[in-house]
Amino acid sequence: MALPGQPAMSICQTCGACCASLRVDFHPAELAGGAFAWGQGVPVEMTVPVTPAIVRLCGTDASPPRCVALAGEVGVAVQCTIYDVRPSPCREFDTEHAACNKARQRCGLAPL
């Protein structure tokens, strides 16, 4: 979804609330060198193991949460530093999820 009059900038690039309020868990096969990795995969050093079958992006279980891959100021201008290799939960999340507006609310942003 793009901002009106600015098709090159996504609403997500002016938000970042999901990256600053949600936990991101995924299968280790999406890590760098993994069988299900996108491109080069999520860098191992940006994750912590949860179980043998689950890893978590660092920072997403902190209080307050903030993904280690998120750069910029939430609600102003943000970017994912691993966008091309981001894990499946991030690829599947979009502004149509009810969790999007809940994340925005947690960060003090108006709903879409």
Stockholm file with secondary structure:
# STOCKHOLM 1.0

chainA/1-112         MALPGQPAMSICQTCGACCASLRVDFHPAELAGGAFAWGQGVPVEMTVPVTPAIVRLCGTDASPPRCVALAGEVGVAVQCTIYDVRPSPCREFDTEHAACNKARQRCGLAPL
#=GR chainA/1-112 SS CEETTEEEEEGGGGCCTGGGTCCCEECGGGBTTCTTCSTTCBCGGGEEEEETTEEEETTTTSSSCCCTTEEEETTTEEEETTGGGCCHHHHHCCTTSHHHHHHHHHTTCCCC
#=GC SS_cons         CEETTEEEEEGGGGCCTGGGTCCCEECGGGBTTCTTCSTTCBCGGGEEEEETTEEEETTTTSSSCCCTTEEEETTTEEEETTGGGCCHHHHHCCTTSHHHHHHHHHTTCCCC
//
